[in-house]
Amino acid sequence: MEVLSPSTESVDRGRKMERYARAGVPHYWLLDPRSQVLEPYRLAPGGYELLGRFGPGSVFRPELFPGLEIAIDELWV
């Protein structure tokens, strides 16, 4: 998981994401504190595919951890 900041967002969404994909890292999550959104990605044949955007009021249930529920509102408390 990467927590985005204005100074590193382009690196996290660009070069770092590409390197992780080439290395075969199966999941990559981006957490944006400014917009309070979690973006989970899963590695696909052509690179990472976005699985959804989870913002305030939503619950993220990662396929990687069955049974885990992450209430997005609780990340910002």
mmJSON file of the N, C-alpha and C atoms, coordinates in Angstrom:
{"data_MODEL":{"atom_site":{
"group_PDB":["ATOM","ATOM","ATOM","ATOM","ATOM","ATOM","ATOM","ATOM","ATOM","ATOM","ATOM","ATOM","ATOM","ATOM","ATOM","ATOM","ATOM","ATOM","ATOM","ATOM","ATOM","ATOM","ATOM","ATOM","ATOM","ATOM","ATOM","ATOM","ATOM","ATOM","ATOM","ATOM","ATOM","ATOM","ATOM","ATOM","ATOM","ATOM","ATOM","ATOM","ATOM","ATOM","ATOM","ATOM","ATOM","ATOM","ATOM","ATOM","ATOM","ATOM","ATOM","ATOM","ATOM","ATOM","ATOM","ATOM","ATOM","ATOM","ATOM","ATOM","ATOM","ATOM","ATOM","ATOM","ATOM","ATOM","ATOM","ATOM","ATOM","ATOM","ATOM","ATOM","ATOM","ATOM","ATOM","ATOM","ATOM","ATOM","ATOM","ATOM","ATOM","ATOM","ATOM","ATOM","ATOM","ATOM","ATOM","ATOM","ATOM","ATOM","ATOM","ATOM","ATOM","ATOM","ATOM","ATOM","ATOM","ATOM","ATOM","ATOM","ATOM","ATOM","ATOM","ATOM","ATOM","ATOM","ATOM","ATOM","ATOM","ATOM","ATOM","ATOM","ATOM","ATOM","ATOM","ATOM","ATOM","ATOM","ATOM","ATOM","ATOM","ATOM","ATOM","ATOM","ATOM","ATOM","ATOM","ATOM","ATOM","ATOM","ATOM","ATOM","ATOM","ATOM","ATOM","ATOM","ATOM","ATOM","ATOM","ATOM","ATOM","ATOM","ATOM","ATOM","ATOM","ATOM","ATOM","ATOM","ATOM","ATOM","ATOM","ATOM","ATOM","ATOM","ATOM","ATOM","ATOM","ATOM","ATOM","ATOM","ATOM","ATOM","ATOM","ATOM","ATOM","ATOM","ATOM","ATOM","ATOM","ATOM","ATOM","ATOM","ATOM","ATOM","ATOM","ATOM","ATOM","ATOM","ATOM","ATOM","ATOM","ATOM","ATOM","ATOM","ATOM","ATOM","ATOM","ATOM","ATOM","ATOM","ATOM","ATOM","ATOM","ATOM","ATOM","ATOM","ATOM","ATOM","ATOM","ATOM","ATOM","ATOM","ATOM","ATOM","ATOM","ATOM","ATOM","ATOM","ATOM","ATOM","ATOM","ATOM","ATOM","ATOM","ATOM","ATOM","ATOM","ATOM","ATOM","ATOM","ATOM","ATOM","ATOM","ATOM","ATOM","ATOM","ATOM","ATOM","ATOM","ATOM","ATOM"],
"id":[1,2,3,4,5,6,7,8,9,10,11,12,13,14,15,16,17,18,19,20,21,22,23,24,25,26,27,28,29,30,31,32,33,34,35,36,37,38,39,40,41,42,43,44,45,46,47,48,49,50,51,52,53,54,55,56,57,58,59,60,61,62,63,64,65,66,67,68,69,70,71,72,73,74,75,76,77,78,79,80,81,82,83,84,85,86,87,88,89,90,91,92,93,94,95,96,97,98,99,100,101,102,103,104,105,106,107,108,109,110,111,112,113,114,115,116,117,118,119,120,121,122,123,124,125,126,127,128,129,130,131,132,133,134,135,136,137,138,139,140,141,142,143,144,145,146,147,148,149,150,151,152,153,154,155,156,157,158,159,160,161,162,163,164,165,166,167,168,169,170,171,172,173,174,175,176,177,178,179,180,181,182,183,184,185,186,187,188,189,190,191,192,193,194,195,196,197,198,199,200,201,202,203,204,205,206,207,208,209,210,211,212,213,214,215,216,217,218,219,220,221,222,223,224,225,226,227,228,229,230,231],
"type_symbol":["N","C","C","N","C","C","N","C","C","N","C","C","N","C","C","N","C","C","N","C","C","N","C","C","N","C","C","N","C","C","N","C","C","N","C","C","N","C","C","N","C","C","N","C","C","N","C","C","N","C","C","N","C","C","N","C","C","N","C","C","N","C","C","N","C","C","N","C","C","N","C","C","N","C","C","N","C","C","N","C","C","N","C","C","N","C","C","N","C","C","N","C","C","N","C","C","N","C","C","N","C","C","N","C","C","N","C","C","N","C","C","N","C","C","N","C","C","N","C","C","N","C","C","N","C","C","N","C","C","N","C","C","N","C","C","N","C","C","N","C","C","N","C","C","N","C","C","N","C","C","N","C","C","N","C","C","N","C","C","N","C","C","N","C","C","N","C","C","N","C","C","N","C","C","N","C","C","N","C","C","N","C","C","N","C","C","N","C","C","N","C","C","N","C","C","N","C","C","N","C","C","N","C","C","N","C","C","N","C","C","N","C","C","N","C","C","N","C","C","N","C","C","N","C","C","N","C","C","N","C","C"],
"label_atom_id":["N","CA","C","N","CA","C","N","CA","C","N","CA","C","N","CA","C","N","CA","C","N","CA","C","N","CA","C","N","CA","C","N","CA","C","N","CA","C","N","CA","C","N","CA","C","N","CA","C","N","CA","C","N","CA","C","N","CA","C","N","CA","C","N","CA","C","N","CA","C","N","CA","C","N","CA","C","N","CA","C","N","CA","C","N","CA","C","N","CA","C","N","CA","C","N","CA","C","N","CA","C","N","CA","C","N","CA","C","N","CA","C","N","CA","C","N","CA","C","N","CA","C","N","CA","C","N","CA","C","N","CA","C","N","CA","C","N","CA","C","N","CA","C","N","CA","C","N","CA","C","N","CA","C","N","CA","C","N","CA","C","N","CA","C","N","CA","C","N","CA","C","N","CA","C","N","CA","C","N","CA","C","N","CA","C","N","CA","C","N","CA","C","N","CA","C","N","CA","C","N","CA","C","N","CA","C","N","CA","C","N","CA","C","N","CA","C","N","CA","C","N","CA","C","N","CA","C","N","CA","C","N","CA","C","N","CA","C","N","CA","C","N","CA","C","N","CA","C","N","CA","C","N","CA","C","N","CA","C","N","CA","C","N","CA","C","N","CA","C"],
"label_alt_id":[null,null,null,null,null,null,null,null,null,null,null,null,null,null,null,null,null,null,null,null,null,null,null,null,null,null,null,null,null,null,null,null,null,null,null,null,null,null,null,null,null,null,null,null,null,null,null,null,null,null,null,null,null,null,null,null,null,null,null,null,null,null,null,null,null,null,null,null,null,null,null,null,null,null,null,null,null,null,null,null,null,null,null,null,null,null,null,null,null,null,null,null,null,null,null,null,null,null,null,null,null,null,null,null,null,null,null,null,null,null,null,null,null,null,null,null,null,null,null,null,null,null,null,null,null,null,null,null,null,null,null,null,null,null,null,null,null,null,null,null,null,null,null,null,null,null,null,null,null,null,null,null,null,null,null,null,null,null,null,null,null,null,null,null,null,null,null,null,null,null,null,null,null,null,null,null,null,null,null,null,null,null,null,null,null,null,null,null,null,null,null,null,null,null,null,null,null,null,null,null,null,null,null,null,null,null,null,null,null,null,null,null,null,null,null,null,null,null,null,null,null,null,null,null,null,null,null,null,null,null,null],
"label_comp_id":["MET","MET","MET","GLU","GLU","GLU","VAL","VAL","VAL","LEU","LEU","LEU","SER","SER","SER","PRO","PRO","PRO","SER","SER","SER","THR","THR","THR","GLU","GLU","GLU","SER","SER","SER","VAL","VAL","VAL","ASP","ASP","ASP","ARG","ARG","ARG","GLY","GLY","GLY","ARG","ARG","ARG","LYS","LYS","LYS","MET","MET","MET","GLU","GLU","GLU","ARG","ARG","ARG","TYR","TYR","TYR","ALA","ALA","ALA","ARG","ARG","ARG","ALA","ALA","ALA","GLY","GLY","GLY","VAL","VAL","VAL","PRO","PRO","PRO","HIS","HIS","HIS","TYR","TYR","TYR","TRP","TRP","TRP","LEU","LEU","LEU","LEU","LEU","LEU","ASP","ASP","ASP","PRO","PRO","PRO","ARG","ARG","ARG","SER","SER","SER","GLN","GLN","GLN","VAL","VAL","VAL","LEU","LEU","LEU","GLU","GLU","GLU","PRO","PRO","PRO","TYR","TYR","TYR","ARG","ARG","ARG","LEU","LEU","LEU","ALA","ALA","ALA","PRO","PRO","PRO","GLY","GLY","GLY","GLY","GLY","GLY","TYR","TYR","TYR","GLU","GLU","GLU","LEU","LEU","LEU","LEU","LEU","LEU","GLY","GLY","GLY","ARG","ARG","ARG","PHE","PHE","PHE","GLY","GLY","GLY","PRO","PRO","PRO","GLY","GLY","GLY","SER","SER","SER","VAL","VAL","VAL","PHE","PHE","PHE","ARG","ARG","ARG","PRO","PRO","PRO","GLU","GLU","GLU","LEU","LEU","LEU","PHE","PHE","PHE","PRO","PRO","PRO","GLY","GLY","GLY","LEU","LEU","LEU","GLU","GLU","GLU","ILE","ILE","ILE","ALA","ALA","ALA","ILE","ILE","ILE","ASP","ASP","ASP","GLU","GLU","GLU","LEU","LEU","LEU","TRP","TRP","TRP","VAL","VAL","VAL"],
"label_asym_id":["A","A","A","A","A","A","A","A","A","A","A","A","A","A","A","A","A","A","A","A","A","A","A","A","A","A","A","A","A","A","A","A","A","A","A","A","A","A","A","A","A","A","A","A","A","A","A","A","A","A","A","A","A","A","A","A","A","A","A","A","A","A","A","A","A","A","A","A","A","A","A","A","A","A","A","A","A","A","A","A","A","A","A","A","A","A","A","A","A","A","A","A","A","A","A","A","A","A","A","A","A","A","A","A","A","A","A","A","A","A","A","A","A","A","A","A","A","A","A","A","A","A","A","A","A","A","A","A","A","A","A","A","A","A","A","A","A","A","A","A","A","A","A","A","A","A","A","A","A","A","A","A","A","A","A","A","A","A","A","A","A","A","A","A","A","A","A","A","A","A","A","A","A","A","A","A","A","A","A","A","A","A","A","A","A","A","A","A","A","A","A","A","A","A","A","A","A","A","A","A","A","A","A","A","A","A","A","A","A","A","A","A","A","A","A","A","A","A","A","A","A","A","A","A","A","A","A","A","A","A","A"],
"label_entity_id":["1","1","1","1","1","1","1","1","1","1","1","1","1","1","1","1","1","1","1","1","1","1","1","1","1","1","1","1","1","1","1","1","1","1","1","1","1","1","1","1","1","1","1","1","1","1","1","1","1","1","1","1","1","1","1","1","1","1","1","1","1","1","1","1","1","1","1","1","1","1","1","1","1","1","1","1","1","1","1","1","1","1","1","1","1","1","1","1","1","1","1","1","1","1","1","1","1","1","1","1","1","1","1","1","1","1","1","1","1","1","1","1","1","1","1","1","1","1","1","1","1","1","1","1","1","1","1","1","1","1","1","1","1","1","1","1","1","1","1","1","1","1","1","1","1","1","1","1","1","1","1","1","1","1","1","1","1","1","1","1","1","1","1","1","1","1","1","1","1","1","1","1","1","1","1","1","1","1","1","1","1","1","1","1","1","1","1","1","1","1","1","1","1","1","1","1","1","1","1","1","1","1","1","1","1","1","1","1","1","1","1","1","1","1","1","1","1","1","1","1","1","1","1","1","1","1","1","1","1","1","1"],
"label_seq_id":[1,1,1,2,2,2,3,3,3,4,4,4,5,5,5,6,6,6,7,7,7,8,8,8,9,9,9,10,10,10,11,11,11,12,12,12,13,13,13,14,14,14,15,15,15,16,16,16,17,17,17,18,18,18,19,19,19,20,20,20,21,21,21,22,22,22,23,23,23,24,24,24,25,25,25,26,26,26,27,27,27,28,28,28,29,29,29,30,30,30,31,31,31,32,32,32,33,33,33,34,34,34,35,35,35,36,36,36,37,37,37,38,38,38,39,39,39,40,40,40,41,41,41,42,42,42,43,43,43,44,44,44,45,45,45,46,46,46,47,47,47,48,48,48,49,49,49,50,50,50,51,51,51,52,52,52,53,53,53,54,54,54,55,55,55,56,56,56,57,57,57,58,58,58,59,59,59,60,60,60,61,61,61,62,62,62,63,63,63,64,64,64,65,65,65,66,66,66,67,67,67,68,68,68,69,69,69,70,70,70,71,71,71,72,72,72,73,73,73,74,74,74,75,75,75,76,76,76,77,77,77],
"pdbx_PDB_ins_code":[null,null,null,null,null,null,null,null,null,null,null,null,null,null,null,null,null,null,null,null,null,null,null,null,null,null,null,null,null,null,null,null,null,null,null,null,null,null,null,null,null,null,null,null,null,null,null,null,null,null,null,null,null,null,null,null,null,null,null,null,null,null,null,null,null,null,null,null,null,null,null,null,null,null,null,null,null,null,null,null,null,null,null,null,null,null,null,null,null,null,null,null,null,null,null,null,null,null,null,null,null,null,null,null,null,null,null,null,null,null,null,null,null,null,null,null,null,null,null,null,null,null,null,null,null,null,null,null,null,null,null,null,null,null,null,null,null,null,null,null,null,null,null,null,null,null,null,null,null,null,null,null,null,null,null,null,null,null,null,null,null,null,null,null,null,null,null,null,null,null,null,null,null,null,null,null,null,null,null,null,null,null,null,null,null,null,null,null,null,null,null,null,null,null,null,null,null,null,null,null,null,null,null,null,null,null,null,null,null,null,null,null,null,null,null,null,null,null,null,null,null,null,null,null,null,null,null,null,null,null,null],
"Cartn_x":[0.847,0.0,0.894,0.533,1.215,0.249,0.701,-0.07,0.434,-0.465,-0.074,0.144,1.085,1.292,1.514,1.253,1.428,2.824,3.832,5.202,5.587,4.847,5.219,4.148,2.998,1.885,2.24,2.907,3.226,4.195,5.113,6.04,5.28,4.395,3.643,2.697,2.09,1.158,1.883,3.131,3.879,4.987,6.174,7.381,7.301,6.851,6.812,5.797,4.645,3.618,4.12,4.801,5.356,6.411,7.267,8.308,7.703,6.701,6.048,5.387,4.754,4.117,5.16,6.285,7.355,7.912,7.918,8.429,7.393,6.156,5.125,4.38,4.42,3.682,2.188,1.441,0.076,-0.962,-0.733,-1.7,-0.975,-1.628,-1.059,-2.218,-2.15,-3.218,-2.677,-3.451,-3.11,-4.134,-3.661,-4.516,-4.256,-5.296,-5.165,-5.83,-5.051,-5.642,-6.361,-5.974,-6.653,-8.082,-8.295,-9.647,-10.318,-9.577,-10.06,-10.574,-9.762,-10.127,-9.035,-9.478,-8.588,-8.826,-7.739,-7.806,-7.009,-7.677,-6.954,-6.749,-5.578,-5.241,-4.824,-5.097,-4.662,-3.852,-2.787,-1.927,-2.646,-2.634,-3.228,-2.13,-2.376,-1.333,-0.726,-1.504,-0.979,-0.554,-0.538,-0.22,-1.341,-1.385,-2.392,-3.745,-4.792,-6.15,-6.81,-7.498,-8.185,-9.404,-9.543,-10.672,-11.836,-11.612,-12.664,-12.073,-12.952,-12.558,-13.465,-12.856,-13.608,-13.384,-14.455,-14.369,-15.218,-15.414,-16.203,-17.57,-17.937,-19.207,-19.159,-18.018,-17.929,-17.059,-17.171,-16.391,-15.629,-14.344,-13.499,-13.3,-13.592,-13.411,-12.375,-11.109,-10.052,-10.096,-10.026,-10.0,-8.762,-7.728,-6.466,-6.615,-7.526,-7.742,-9.224,-9.686,-11.102,-11.564,-12.725,-13.287,-12.903,-11.884,-11.471,-12.376,-12.823,-13.601,-12.941,-12.679,-12.052,-13.066,-13.579,-14.499,-13.653,-13.854,-13.014,-13.101,-14.268,-14.414,-13.472,-13.18,-12.337,-10.859,-10.465,-9.066,-8.683,-9.66,-9.391,-9.676,-9.909,-10.202,-8.931],
"Cartn_y":[-1.169,0.0,1.233,2.171,3.463,4.539,5.39,6.561,7.716,8.269,9.318,10.648,11.383,12.77,13.561,14.855,15.644,15.508,15.351,15.305,13.945,12.873,11.542,10.864,11.487,10.821,10.38,11.224,10.842,9.657,9.576,8.439,7.172,7.282,6.122,5.583,6.474,6.061,5.709,6.064,5.842,4.833,5.352,4.512,3.382,3.686,2.656,1.559,1.971,1.004,0.098,0.669,-0.117,-1.104,-0.669,-1.564,-2.715,-2.423,-3.488,-4.491,-4.001,-4.897,-5.795,-5.217,-6.023,-7.061,-6.733,-7.663,-8.728,-8.568,-9.566,-9.383,-8.201,-7.946,-8.008,-8.945,-9.2,-8.127,-7.374,-6.359,-5.061,-3.957,-2.633,-1.73,-1.151,-0.281,1.132,2.089,3.498,4.146,4.821,5.505,6.995,7.744,9.189,9.925,10.457,11.142,12.441,13.067,14.309,14.052,13.014,12.704,11.634,11.058,9.998,8.803,8.389,7.288,6.228,4.98,3.835,3.245,3.046,2.434,1.134,-0.012,-1.281,-1.71,-2.222,-2.728,-4.186,-4.945,-6.35,-6.505,-7.254,-7.467,-8.319,-7.842,-8.529,-8.68,-9.395,-9.596,-8.306,-7.245,-6.003,-4.973,-5.336,-4.394,-4.41,-3.412,-3.384,-2.943,-3.596,-3.177,-2.67,-1.561,-0.938,-1.77,-2.129,-2.942,-2.092,-0.817,0.072,1.258,2.172,3.343,3.353,3.308,3.219,4.494,5.255,6.518,6.51,7.683,7.794,7.111,6.372,5.667,4.278,3.869,2.541,1.612,0.341,-0.697,-1.475,-1.623,-2.378,-3.773,-4.778,-6.184,-6.79,-6.77,-7.229,-8.737,-9.105,-10.53,-11.209,-10.45,-10.974,-11.491,-10.897,-11.261,-11.548,-12.751,-13.077,-12.819,-12.195,-11.891,-10.523,-9.906,-8.579,-7.52,-6.589,-5.455,-4.173,-3.26,-1.987,-0.881,-0.307,0.825,2.052,2.626,3.72,4.91,5.159,6.277,6.14,4.91,4.698,4.942,5.019,5.307,6.741,7.609,9.029,9.524,8.607,9.001,9.284],
"Cartn_z":[0.0,0.0,0.0,-0.819,-0.875,-0.412,0.481,0.888,0.042,-0.754,-1.695,-0.994,-1.507,-1.098,-2.384,-2.349,-3.573,-4.186,-3.349,-3.865,-4.447,-4.118,-4.608,-5.453,-5.617,-6.307,-7.722,-8.482,-9.864,-9.901,-8.957,-8.887,-8.491,-7.487,-7.019,-8.096,-8.875,-9.93,-11.236,-11.349,-12.587,-12.42,-12.198,-12.175,-11.149,-9.941,-8.902,-9.252,-9.742,-10.13,-11.255,-12.224,-13.325,-12.832,-11.931,-11.397,-10.612,-9.793,-9.027,-9.972,-11.026,-11.999,-12.664,-13.073,-13.696,-12.733,-11.441,-10.434,-10.061,-10.551,-10.287,-8.987,-8.398,-7.156,-7.499,-6.906,-7.366,-7.011,-5.972,-5.544,-5.212,-5.513,-5.25,-4.866,-3.683,-3.207,-3.07,-3.523,-3.361,-2.446,-1.429,-0.475,-0.597,-0.943,-1.141,0.01,0.952,2.099,1.73,0.627,0.233,-0.21,-1.005,-1.473,-0.611,0.327,1.21,0.401,-0.562,-1.455,-1.457,-1.436,-1.585,-2.971,-3.716,-5.049,-5.022,-5.012,-5.081,-6.544,-6.83,-8.159,-8.039,-9.095,-9.177,-10.454,-10.371,-11.521,-12.569,-13.798,-14.94,-15.993,-17.07,-18.089,-18.644,-18.752,-19.306,-18.281,-17.015,-15.938,-14.918,-14.067,-13.011,-13.544,-13.026,-13.343,-12.062,-12.177,-11.046,-10.701,-9.418,-8.976,-8.48,-8.255,-7.78,-7.055,-6.717,-5.913,-4.694,-3.525,-2.281,-1.477,-1.308,-0.605,0.654,1.242,2.467,2.33,3.365,3.384,2.786,2.24,1.628,2.466,2.167,2.843,1.775,1.972,1.045,1.609,0.782,1.156,0.209,0.611,-0.3,-0.534,-1.804,-2.146,-1.576,-1.356,-0.829,0.605,1.373,2.772,3.002,2.684,2.857,4.298,4.411,5.729,6.27,5.705,6.16,5.543,6.367,5.907,6.4,5.492,5.849,5.594,6.686,6.563,6.249,5.094,4.638,5.585,6.155,7.101,8.297,8.71,9.876,9.61,8.348,8.026,8.374,8.487,8.658,10.068,10.998,12.38,13.117],
"occupancy":[1.0,1.0,1.0,1.0,1.0,1.0,1.0,1.0,1.0,1.0,1.0,1.0,1.0,1.0,1.0,1.0,1.0,1.0,1.0,1.0,1.0,1.0,1.0,1.0,1.0,1.0,1.0,1.0,1.0,1.0,1.0,1.0,1.0,1.0,1.0,1.0,1.0,1.0,1.0,1.0,1.0,1.0,1.0,1.0,1.0,1.0,1.0,1.0,1.0,1.0,1.0,1.0,1.0,1.0,1.0,1.0,1.0,1.0,1.0,1.0,1.0,1.0,1.0,1.0,1.0,1.0,1.0,1.0,1.0,1.0,1.0,1.0,1.0,1.0,1.0,1.0,1.0,1.0,1.0,1.0,1.0,1.0,1.0,1.0,1.0,1.0,1.0,1.0,1.0,1.0,1.0,1.0,1.0,1.0,1.0,1.0,1.0,1.0,1.0,1.0,1.0,1.0,1.0,1.0,1.0,1.0,1.0,1.0,1.0,1.0,1.0,1.0,1.0,1.0,1.0,1.0,1.0,1.0,1.0,1.0,1.0,1.0,1.0,1.0,1.0,1.0,1.0,1.0,1.0,1.0,1.0,1.0,1.0,1.0,1.0,1.0,1.0,1.0,1.0,1.0,1.0,1.0,1.0,1.0,1.0,1.0,1.0,1.0,1.0,1.0,1.0,1.0,1.0,1.0,1.0,1.0,1.0,1.0,1.0,1.0,1.0,1.0,1.0,1.0,1.0,1.0,1.0,1.0,1.0,1.0,1.0,1.0,1.0,1.0,1.0,1.0,1.0,1.0,1.0,1.0,1.0,1.0,1.0,1.0,1.0,1.0,1.0,1.0,1.0,1.0,1.0,1.0,1.0,1.0,1.0,1.0,1.0,1.0,1.0,1.0,1.0,1.0,1.0,1.0,1.0,1.0,1.0,1.0,1.0,1.0,1.0,1.0,1.0,1.0,1.0,1.0,1.0,1.0,1.0,1.0,1.0,1.0,1.0,1.0,1.0,1.0,1.0,1.0,1.0,1.0,1.0],
"B_iso_or_equiv":[0.0,0.0,0.0,0.0,0.0,0.0,0.0,0.0,0.0,0.0,0.0,0.0,0.0,0.0,0.0,0.0,0.0,0.0,0.0,0.0,0.0,0.0,0.0,0.0,0.0,0.0,0.0,0.0,0.0,0.0,0.0,0.0,0.0,0.0,0.0,0.0,0.0,0.0,0.0,0.0,0.0,0.0,0.0,0.0,0.0,0.0,0.0,0.0,0.0,0.0,0.0,0.0,0.0,0.0,0.0,0.0,0.0,0.0,0.0,0.0,0.0,0.0,0.0,0.0,0.0,0.0,0.0,0.0,0.0,0.0,0.0,0.0,0.0,0.0,0.0,0.0,0.0,0.0,0.0,0.0,0.0,0.0,0.0,0.0,0.0,0.0,0.0,0.0,0.0,0.0,0.0,0.0,0.0,0.0,0.0,0.0,0.0,0.0,0.0,0.0,0.0,0.0,0.0,0.0,0.0,0.0,0.0,0.0,0.0,0.0,0.0,0.0,0.0,0.0,0.0,0.0,0.0,0.0,0.0,0.0,0.0,0.0,0.0,0.0,0.0,0.0,0.0,0.0,0.0,0.0,0.0,0.0,0.0,0.0,0.0,0.0,0.0,0.0,0.0,0.0,0.0,0.0,0.0,0.0,0.0,0.0,0.0,0.0,0.0,0.0,0.0,0.0,0.0,0.0,0.0,0.0,0.0,0.0,0.0,0.0,0.0,0.0,0.0,0.0,0.0,0.0,0.0,0.0,0.0,0.0,0.0,0.0,0.0,0.0,0.0,0.0,0.0,0.0,0.0,0.0,0.0,0.0,0.0,0.0,0.0,0.0,0.0,0.0,0.0,0.0,0.0,0.0,0.0,0.0,0.0,0.0,0.0,0.0,0.0,0.0,0.0,0.0,0.0,0.0,0.0,0.0,0.0,0.0,0.0,0.0,0.0,0.0,0.0,0.0,0.0,0.0,0.0,0.0,0.0,0.0,0.0,0.0,0.0,0.0,0.0,0.0,0.0,0.0,0.0,0.0,0.0],
"pdbx_formal_charge":[null,null,null,null,null,null,null,null,null,null,null,null,null,null,null,null,null,null,null,null,null,null,null,null,null,null,null,null,null,null,null,null,null,null,null,null,null,null,null,null,null,null,null,null,null,null,null,null,null,null,null,null,null,null,null,null,null,null,null,null,null,null,null,null,null,null,null,null,null,null,null,null,null,null,null,null,null,null,null,null,null,null,null,null,null,null,null,null,null,null,null,null,null,null,null,null,null,null,null,null,null,null,null,null,null,null,null,null,null,null,null,null,null,null,null,null,null,null,null,null,null,null,null,null,null,null,null,null,null,null,null,null,null,null,null,null,null,null,null,null,null,null,null,null,null,null,null,null,null,null,null,null,null,null,null,null,null,null,null,null,null,null,null,null,null,null,null,null,null,null,null,null,null,null,null,null,null,null,null,null,null,null,null,null,null,null,null,null,null,null,null,null,null,null,null,null,null,null,null,null,null,null,null,null,null,null,null,null,null,null,null,null,null,null,null,null,null,null,null,null,null,null,null,null,null,null,null,null,null,null,null],
"auth_seq_id":[1,1,1,2,2,2,3,3,3,4,4,4,5,5,5,6,6,6,7,7,7,8,8,8,9,9,9,10,10,10,11,11,11,12,12,12,13,13,13,14,14,14,15,15,15,16,16,16,17,17,17,18,18,18,19,19,19,20,20,20,21,21,21,22,22,22,23,23,23,24,24,24,25,25,25,26,26,26,27,27,27,28,28,28,29,29,29,30,30,30,31,31,31,32,32,32,33,33,33,34,34,34,35,35,35,36,36,36,37,37,37,38,38,38,39,39,39,40,40,40,41,41,41,42,42,42,43,43,43,44,44,44,45,45,45,46,46,46,47,47,47,48,48,48,49,49,49,50,50,50,51,51,51,52,52,52,53,53,53,54,54,54,55,55,55,56,56,56,57,57,57,58,58,58,59,59,59,60,60,60,61,61,61,62,62,62,63,63,63,64,64,64,65,65,65,66,66,66,67,67,67,68,68,68,69,69,69,70,70,70,71,71,71,72,72,72,73,73,73,74,74,74,75,75,75,76,76,76,77,77,77],
"auth_comp_id":["MET","MET","MET","GLU","GLU","GLU","VAL","VAL","VAL","LEU","LEU","LEU","SER","SER","SER","PRO","PRO","PRO","SER","SER","SER","THR","THR","THR","GLU","GLU","GLU","SER","SER","SER","VAL","VAL","VAL","ASP","ASP","ASP","ARG","ARG","ARG","GLY","GLY","GLY","ARG","ARG","ARG","LYS","LYS","LYS","MET","MET","MET","GLU","GLU","GLU","ARG","ARG","ARG","TYR","TYR","TYR","ALA","ALA","ALA","ARG","ARG","ARG","ALA","ALA","ALA","GLY","GLY","GLY","VAL","VAL","VAL","PRO","PRO","PRO","HIS","HIS","HIS","TYR","TYR","TYR","TRP","TRP","TRP","LEU","LEU","LEU","LEU","LEU","LEU","ASP","ASP","ASP","PRO","PRO","PRO","ARG","ARG","ARG","SER","SER","SER","GLN","GLN","GLN","VAL","VAL","VAL","LEU","LEU","LEU","GLU","GLU","GLU","PRO","PRO","PRO","TYR","TYR","TYR","ARG","ARG","ARG","LEU","LEU","LEU","ALA","ALA","ALA","PRO","PRO","PRO","GLY","GLY","GLY","GLY","GLY","GLY","TYR","TYR","TYR","GLU","GLU","GLU","LEU","LEU","LEU","LEU","LEU","LEU","GLY","GLY","GLY","ARG","ARG","ARG","PHE","PHE","PHE","GLY","GLY","GLY","PRO","PRO","PRO","GLY","GLY","GLY","SER","SER","SER","VAL","VAL","VAL","PHE","PHE","PHE","ARG","ARG","ARG","PRO","PRO","PRO","GLU","GLU","GLU","LEU","LEU","LEU","PHE","PHE","PHE","PRO","PRO","PRO","GLY","GLY","GLY","LEU","LEU","LEU","GLU","GLU","GLU","ILE","ILE","ILE","ALA","ALA","ALA","ILE","ILE","ILE","ASP","ASP","ASP","GLU","GLU","GLU","LEU","LEU","LEU","TRP","TRP","TRP","VAL","VAL","VAL"],
"auth_asym_id":["A","A","A","A","A","A","A","A","A","A","A","A","A","A","A","A","A","A","A","A","A","A","A","A","A","A","A","A","A","A","A","A","A","A","A","A","A","A","A","A","A","A","A","A","A","A","A","A","A","A","A","A","A","A","A","A","A","A","A","A","A","A","A","A","A","A","A","A","A","A","A","A","A","A","A","A","A","A","A","A","A","A","A","A","A","A","A","A","A","A","A","A","A","A","A","A","A","A","A","A","A","A","A","A","A","A","A","A","A","A","A","A","A","A","A","A","A","A","A","A","A","A","A","A","A","A","A","A","A","A","A","A","A","A","A","A","A","A","A","A","A","A","A","A","A","A","A","A","A","A","A","A","A","A","A","A","A","A","A","A","A","A","A","A","A","A","A","A","A","A","A","A","A","A","A","A","A","A","A","A","A","A","A","A","A","A","A","A","A","A","A","A","A","A","A","A","A","A","A","A","A","A","A","A","A","A","A","A","A","A","A","A","A","A","A","A","A","A","A","A","A","A","A","A","A","A","A","A","A","A","A"],
"auth_atom_id":["N","CA","C","N","CA","C","N","CA","C","N","CA","C","N","CA","C","N","CA","C","N","CA","C","N","CA","C","N","CA","C","N","CA","C","N","CA","C","N","CA","C","N","CA","C","N","CA","C","N","CA","C","N","CA","C","N","CA","C","N","CA","C","N","CA","C","N","CA","C","N","CA","C","N","CA","C","N","CA","C","N","CA","C","N","CA","C","N","CA","C","N","CA","C","N","CA","C","N","CA","C","N","CA","C","N","CA","C","N","CA","C","N","CA","C","N","CA","C","N","CA","C","N","CA","C","N","CA","C","N","CA","C","N","CA","C","N","CA","C","N","CA","C","N","CA","C","N","CA","C","N","CA","C","N","CA","C","N","CA","C","N","CA","C","N","CA","C","N","CA","C","N","CA","C","N","CA","C","N","CA","C","N","CA","C","N","CA","C","N","CA","C","N","CA","C","N","CA","C","N","CA","C","N","CA","C","N","CA","C","N","CA","C","N","CA","C","N","CA","C","N","CA","C","N","CA","C","N","CA","C","N","CA","C","N","CA","C","N","CA","C","N","CA","C","N","CA","C","N","CA","C","N","CA","C","N","CA","C","N","CA","C","N","CA","C","N","CA","C"],
"pdbx_PDB_model_num":[1,1,1,1,1,1,1,1,1,1,1,1,1,1,1,1,1,1,1,1,1,1,1,1,1,1,1,1,1,1,1,1,1,1,1,1,1,1,1,1,1,1,1,1,1,1,1,1,1,1,1,1,1,1,1,1,1,1,1,1,1,1,1,1,1,1,1,1,1,1,1,1,1,1,1,1,1,1,1,1,1,1,1,1,1,1,1,1,1,1,1,1,1,1,1,1,1,1,1,1,1,1,1,1,1,1,1,1,1,1,1,1,1,1,1,1,1,1,1,1,1,1,1,1,1,1,1,1,1,1,1,1,1,1,1,1,1,1,1,1,1,1,1,1,1,1,1,1,1,1,1,1,1,1,1,1,1,1,1,1,1,1,1,1,1,1,1,1,1,1,1,1,1,1,1,1,1,1,1,1,1,1,1,1,1,1,1,1,1,1,1,1,1,1,1,1,1,1,1,1,1,1,1,1,1,1,1,1,1,1,1,1,1,1,1,1,1,1,1,1,1,1,1,1,1,1,1,1,1,1,1]
}}}
